[in-house]
Amino acid sequence: MSKPYRQHGPGTLYSQRLMRALDYLWRHLDQPVSLERLAEEACFSPYHFHRLFHALMGETLSQSRQRMLLHRAAGELAAGRRALPVIASRAGYGSSAAFVRAFGKHYGETPGRYRQRRLLMPTTLQERVMHSVSIILLPAMPVLQRHHRGPYMGIGQAFDALHALVGPMPAGGEPLQVFGQYLDDPDQVAAADLRSIASVSLPSGFSLGDAALAAQGFSRGEIPASRYACLEHVGPYAELKTAWDQLYRHWLPQSGEEPADLPCLEQYLNSPYNTPPTQLRSRLLLALQD
């Protein structure tokens, strides 16, 4: 029989130290960051730091950094405002050819084809959205959460911190449910001022108190109970804004429904730590009035 999941004592200290390294990595994505510097940030020797990082995050340090950079690059390709060589350089590649190979390996298509498909995506999504939305009921759910302020594409920093806090679940444990709450309209609010909340369902037996959570930038919260219009999307997170636009533009006006005064909600059904971007499954959840 497995023991209840608990997070206290040395485990919590390790998570705090790992979070310092993760925050440092996110803040310095545009600079080369050595293993030694991150280990110093976490107060571990380089050898032990990398073993601990891999054990708690489920990916190596280089895999984490590449995931962060390619995720940002996908968003920049979708926005269409930067040239490919600039995006390649910001993603840490010395040549466009190296970036094309790396992006193709992770996203299943070249950056140019990805950008072109994104330009055509609103047209191809419209019909699917109109026929694929269902109405579901979600009960209220207690969660651990971390607030994020800034571009929505950067909320991964808050999710990485939650992942470090919760750590790997015991074998056979109930899978955690992961949500993002998005409080502002990115077409109306400056990117630097956008508010969002990374949330994960409260693990059974989690014992860290509110004061200890607050000291690390976390809190307890709740996913609100409501009727939700639900649209499942398969593909990179960088494509979710287009799916939201189609949901609002085409489905909602013809649905006869009224949106409730609750944030836009996304539920992530698998994990970016072990799933290729093309296979990521997300539910877009739009709260509706009763």
C-alpha positions as CSV (number, residue, x, y, z in Angstrom):
1,M,0.0,0.0,0.0
2,S,1.5,3.3,-1.0
3,K,2.0,6.0,1.6
4,P,0.0,9.3,1.4
5,Y,1.8,12.0,-0.6
6,R,3.4,14.5,1.8
7,Q,5.6,17.5,1.1
8,H,7.5,18.7,4.2
9,G,11.0,18.7,5.7
10,P,14.0,18.1,3.5
11,G,11.8,17.6,0.4
12,T,10.4,21.1,0.7
13,L,13.9,22.5,1.1
14,Y,15.0,20.8,-2.0
15,S,12.0,22.1,-3.9
16,Q,12.8,25.7,-2.8
17,R,16.4,25.4,-3.9
18,L,15.3,23.9,-7.3
19,M,12.8,26.7,-7.8
20,R,15.6,29.3,-7.3
21,A,17.5,27.6,-10.2
22,L,14.4,27.4,-12.4
23,D,13.6,31.1,-11.8
24,Y,17.1,32.0,-12.7
25,L,17.0,29.9,-15.9
26,W,13.7,31.6,-17.0
27,R,15.1,35.1,-16.3
28,H,18.3,34.4,-18.3
29,L,17.0,32.5,-21.3
30,D,18.7,35.0,-23.6
31,Q,22.1,34.3,-22.1
32,P,24.3,31.1,-21.9
33,V,23.8,29.6,-18.4
34,S,26.2,27.0,-17.1
35,L,25.3,24.0,-15.0
36,E,27.8,25.4,-12.4
37,R,25.9,28.7,-12.1
38,L,22.5,27.0,-11.7
39,A,23.9,24.6,-9.1
40,E,25.3,27.6,-7.3
41,E,21.9,29.2,-7.3
42,A,20.4,26.1,-5.8
43,C,23.3,25.6,-3.3
44,F,24.2,22.2,-4.6
45,S,27.4,20.8,-6.1
46,P,27.0,20.5,-9.9
47,Y,27.0,16.7,-9.9
48,H,24.2,16.4,-7.3
49,F,22.3,19.3,-8.7
50,H,21.8,17.8,-12.1
51,R,20.8,14.4,-10.7
52,L,18.3,16.1,-8.4
53,F,17.0,18.3,-11.2
54,H,16.5,15.3,-13.5
55,A,14.7,13.3,-10.8
56,L,12.3,16.1,-9.8
57,M,11.6,17.6,-13.2
58,G,11.6,14.5,-15.3
59,E,13.9,16.0,-17.9
60,T,17.5,17.1,-18.0
61,L,18.6,20.7,-17.7
62,S,19.4,21.0,-21.4
63,Q,16.0,19.5,-22.2
64,S,14.3,22.1,-20.0
65,R,16.1,25.0,-21.5
66,Q,15.4,23.8,-25.0
67,R,11.7,23.3,-24.2
68,M,11.5,26.8,-22.9
69,L,13.3,28.4,-25.9
70,L,11.4,26.4,-28.6
71,H,8.1,27.2,-26.9
72,R,9.0,30.9,-27.0
73,A,10.1,30.5,-30.6
74,A,6.8,28.9,-31.6
75,G,5.0,31.9,-30.2
76,E,7.2,34.3,-32.1
77,L,6.7,32.4,-35.4
78,A,3.0,32.6,-34.9
79,A,3.1,36.3,-34.2
80,G,5.0,36.8,-37.5
81,R,6.8,39.9,-36.4
82,R,10.4,38.6,-36.3
83,A,12.5,37.2,-39.1
84,L,13.6,33.6,-38.9
85,P,17.3,34.3,-38.3
86,V,16.3,36.6,-35.3
87,I,14.1,33.9,-33.8
88,A,16.8,31.3,-34.3
89,S,19.3,33.5,-32.5
90,R,17.0,34.2,-29.6
91,A,16.4,30.4,-29.3
92,G,20.1,29.9,-28.8
93,Y,21.1,28.6,-32.3
94,G,24.1,30.0,-34.2
95,S,22.5,29.4,-37.6
96,S,19.0,29.2,-39.1
97,A,19.8,25.7,-40.4
98,A,20.5,24.4,-36.8
99,F,17.3,26.0,-35.6
100,V,15.2,24.5,-38.4
101,R,16.5,21.0,-37.6
102,A,15.8,21.4,-33.8
103,F,12.4,22.9,-34.3
104,G,11.4,20.2,-36.9
105,K,12.5,17.5,-34.5
106,H,10.3,18.8,-31.7
107,Y,7.3,20.3,-33.6
108,G,7.2,17.9,-36.5
109,E,7.5,20.5,-39.2
110,T,9.9,23.3,-40.3
111,P,9.5,26.8,-38.8
112,G,8.4,28.1,-42.2
113,R,5.7,25.5,-42.6
114,Y,4.6,26.0,-39.0
115,R,4.3,29.8,-39.6
116,Q,2.4,29.3,-42.8
117,R,0.0,26.8,-41.2
118,R,-0.7,29.3,-38.4
119,L,-1.7,31.9,-40.9
120,L,-4.2,29.5,-42.4
121,M,-5.3,28.1,-39.0
122,P,-8.3,30.4,-38.4
123,T,-10.0,29.2,-41.6
124,T,-9.4,25.5,-40.9
125,L,-10.4,25.8,-37.2
126,Q,-13.7,27.6,-37.8
127,E,-15.7,24.6,-39.0
128,R,-14.2,22.2,-36.4
129,V,-14.9,24.6,-33.6
130,M,-18.6,24.9,-34.6
131,H,-19.0,21.1,-34.5
132,S,-16.7,20.2,-31.6
133,V,-17.8,22.2,-28.6
134,S,-19.6,20.4,-25.8
135,I,-21.2,21.7,-22.6
136,I,-19.8,20.1,-19.4
137,L,-20.3,20.7,-15.7
138,L,-17.2,21.0,-13.5
139,P,-17.4,20.9,-9.7
140,A,-15.3,23.2,-7.6
141,M,-11.8,21.9,-7.2
142,P,-9.2,22.9,-4.5
143,V,-5.8,23.7,-6.1
144,L,-2.3,24.9,-5.4
145,Q,-1.6,28.0,-7.5
146,R,1.1,30.5,-8.5
147,H,0.3,33.8,-10.1
148,H,2.0,35.0,-13.2
149,R,2.2,38.6,-14.6
150,G,3.4,39.1,-18.1
151,P,2.9,37.5,-21.5
152,Y,0.8,34.4,-21.4
153,M,3.5,32.5,-23.2
154,G,5.6,32.9,-20.1
155,I,3.2,31.2,-17.7
156,G,5.4,28.1,-18.0
157,Q,7.7,29.6,-15.4
158,A,4.9,29.3,-12.8
159,F,4.0,25.8,-13.9
160,D,7.7,24.7,-13.6
161,A,7.7,26.1,-10.0
162,L,4.5,24.2,-9.2
163,H,6.1,21.0,-10.7
164,A,9.2,21.5,-8.5
165,L,7.0,22.1,-5.4
166,V,4.8,19.1,-5.9
167,G,7.5,16.8,-7.2
168,P,6.9,13.3,-8.7
169,M,3.8,11.5,-7.6
170,P,4.1,8.0,-6.1
171,A,3.4,5.1,-8.5
172,G,-0.3,4.4,-8.6
173,G,-1.2,7.8,-7.2
174,E,-4.2,9.7,-8.5
175,P,-3.0,11.9,-11.5
176,L,-3.0,15.6,-10.8
177,Q,-5.2,17.9,-12.8
178,V,-3.4,21.0,-14.2
179,F,-5.2,24.2,-15.2
180,G,-4.3,27.7,-16.3
181,Q,-6.6,30.6,-15.5
182,Y,-6.4,33.7,-17.8
183,L,-7.8,36.9,-16.3
184,D,-7.3,39.4,-19.1
185,D,-7.9,39.8,-22.9
186,P,-4.5,39.8,-24.6
187,D,-5.9,42.0,-27.4
188,Q,-6.9,44.7,-24.9
189,V,-4.2,44.5,-22.2
190,A,-0.5,45.2,-22.7
191,A,1.5,41.9,-22.6
192,A,3.5,43.0,-19.6
193,D,0.3,43.5,-17.6
194,L,-1.5,40.3,-18.4
195,R,-2.6,38.3,-15.3
196,S,-2.8,34.5,-15.2
197,I,-2.7,31.7,-12.6
198,A,-1.0,28.3,-12.9
199,S,-2.9,25.7,-10.9
200,V,-2.6,22.1,-10.0
201,S,-5.2,20.0,-8.1
202,L,-4.3,19.6,-4.4
203,P,-2.4,16.3,-3.9
204,S,-3.8,13.9,-1.4
205,G,-2.1,14.4,2.0
206,F,-0.3,17.6,1.0
207,S,0.7,19.2,4.3
208,L,2.5,22.4,3.6
209,G,0.8,25.2,5.5
210,D,-0.5,28.5,4.0
211,A,2.3,30.6,5.6
212,A,5.0,28.3,4.1
213,L,3.3,28.4,0.7
214,A,3.0,32.1,0.7
215,A,6.7,32.5,1.6
216,Q,7.5,30.7,-1.6
217,G,5.0,32.6,-3.8
218,F,2.3,30.0,-3.8
219,S,-1.3,29.9,-2.4
220,R,-4.3,27.6,-2.1
221,G,-7.2,28.4,-4.4
222,E,-10.1,26.9,-6.2
223,I,-11.2,26.2,-9.8
224,P,-14.7,27.6,-9.8
225,A,-17.7,25.3,-10.4
226,S,-19.6,26.2,-13.5
227,R,-21.1,25.1,-16.7
228,Y,-18.4,25.3,-19.3
229,A,-18.2,25.3,-23.1
230,C,-15.4,22.8,-23.7
231,L,-13.3,22.6,-26.8
232,E,-10.4,20.1,-26.9
233,H,-7.3,21.1,-28.9
234,V,-4.4,18.9,-29.9
235,G,-1.1,20.7,-30.7
236,P,1.4,23.2,-29.4
237,Y,0.3,25.6,-26.6
238,A,1.3,28.5,-28.9
239,E,-1.8,27.7,-31.0
240,L,-4.3,28.0,-28.2
241,K,-5.0,31.8,-28.6
242,T,-6.2,31.1,-32.2
243,A,-8.5,28.4,-30.9
244,W,-9.9,30.8,-28.3
245,D,-10.5,33.5,-30.9
246,Q,-12.5,31.0,-33.0
247,L,-14.5,29.9,-30.0
248,Y,-15.5,33.6,-29.2
249,R,-15.9,34.7,-32.8
250,H,-17.9,31.8,-34.2
251,W,-19.3,29.5,-31.6
252,L,-20.4,31.8,-28.8
253,P,-22.5,34.3,-30.9
254,Q,-24.5,31.4,-32.4
255,S,-24.8,29.3,-29.3
256,G,-27.5,31.2,-27.5
257,E,-25.3,31.1,-24.4
258,E,-24.0,34.0,-22.2
259,P,-20.5,33.9,-20.7
260,A,-20.2,33.9,-16.9
261,D,-18.1,36.4,-15.1
262,L,-15.2,33.9,-14.6
263,P,-11.7,33.7,-16.1
264,C,-11.0,31.8,-19.2
265,L,-9.7,28.3,-18.2
266,E,-7.5,25.8,-19.8
267,Q,-7.0,22.3,-18.7
268,Y,-3.8,20.5,-19.8
269,L,-4.5,16.8,-20.2
270,N,-0.9,15.6,-20.7
271,S,2.5,17.0,-19.8
272,P,5.0,19.1,-21.9
273,Y,7.8,17.4,-19.9
274,N,7.3,14.1,-21.7
275,T,5.0,14.8,-24.7
276,P,5.9,16.2,-28.1
277,P,4.3,19.6,-28.7
278,T,2.2,18.2,-31.6
279,Q,0.6,15.7,-29.2
280,L,-0.2,18.1,-26.4
281,R,-3.9,17.9,-25.5
282,S,-5.7,20.9,-23.9
283,R,-9.3,21.7,-23.1
284,L,-10.4,25.3,-23.5
285,L,-13.1,26.0,-20.9
286,L,-15.4,29.0,-21.3
287,A,-17.7,29.5,-18.2
288,L,-21.4,30.0,-19.1
289,Q,-24.2,31.5,-17.1
290,D,-26.8,29.1,-15.7
